[in-house]
Amino acid sequence: MYILITYDVDTVSETGQKRLRQVAKVCKDYGLRVQNSVFECEVSEAQFVTLKSRIATIMDMQLDSIRFYFLSSKSHGRVMSLGKMTSYDVSDAIII
């Protein structure tokens, strides 16, 4: 599957800065950085489960936000979020 990963890690503290580096490192293991906090990845279902689990163990669910955009034609704009929820609810079309 082809996914786009975006993340926003709270970097006010030293631990936040460390989490930011760790999340980026995990994402680099699975894909290519296309912007500072954006990665394009082509992964299998099993790899995605592992990737999501690795990121979830690093992040602070109260402060950080990770979004996975599924880009295959079968996904129909599916989005998965971990951590801090944003005020934006993706239920319509997504333009990237």
Secondary structure as UniProt FT lines:
FT   STRAND          2..8
FT   HELIX           14..30
FT   STRAND          31..35
FT   TURN            36..37
FT   STRAND          38..42
FT   HELIX           45..58
FT   TURN            61..63
FT   STRAND          65..70
FT   TURN            73..77
FT   STRAND          79..83
//
